[in-house]
């Protein structure tokens, strides 16, 4: 396997991993908030963290997709 093919394979695997991560984050958001106020407070704090992770994941996914597009 040549280095370009190897690089493309790694990028494709990473792209799939990032897509799966975004799907998991979206699934977590769709579950909604707990009725218990203490649990809801924790969920809201976690939502802020998840939002940051989702943004970073999307930025990395965009970079990889651009790189793959440039490879052809």
Secondary structure, 3 states (H helix, E strand, C coil): CCHHHHHHHHHHHHHHHHHHHHHHHHHHHHCCCCCCHHHHHHHHHHHHHHHHHHHHHHHHHHHHHHHHHHHC
